[in-house]
Amino acid sequence: LCGLGYIGQIDPTGFYHLTSQVSYLGRNARQEDIKMMAIPHMKTLHQRFNETVNLGVLEGIFVYYIAVIEANRALTWRVPAGTRDMFYSTALGRAIVAFVQPVQREALVRHTTLKSRTARTVMSRAELDAILDETHRTGTALDVEENDDGVVCIGAPLFLDNRVVASISVSIPSSRYTPALGEEVRQVFKELDLRFKTNRAA
């Protein structure tokens, strides 16, 4: 199963986790299909805010960036597609994990070693649980300089057949970020239809 990419193992705990390959079984939702569904919405966000927009999928404890549309500004945040980050410190990762099955969320929170990326990175499992609860309640995730200094990210989950398979985030330099802008981004996410059916991926 490890060799086929359906499960992975976290060192040094030896804890095994399901990968996103499992969620793709029987529904033909490969990364290219997810990109096809997400990119029109990513373009909408990019045109509205002219900030970097990211698409990510969960692989174990990591969120992988599979598509990025960069801001057309002198000051912008660049993350190449293929980059990976820990799920707990990013809006992309939180937006997915908040909506996975409870047993998977519990395993990820309890068996992941929290490591500091910045001075603001969440380091308490209880606090992480509270953040995921809030993300689930509001439908959007927030990362205020927790993964990278000087960057604020707002993310939302993308669903296929009522199961979360990816997330989209907007990355904003903290020098341009305001609570009002954050609320505007959240409102646009709420207006977007990020719930898809298998036949819509074709």
Summary of the structure (lengths in Angstrom):
residues: 202
radius of gyration: 15.9
end to end distance: 27.9
largest distance: 46.5
contacts: 651
relative contact order: 0.17
helix: 37%
strand: 27%
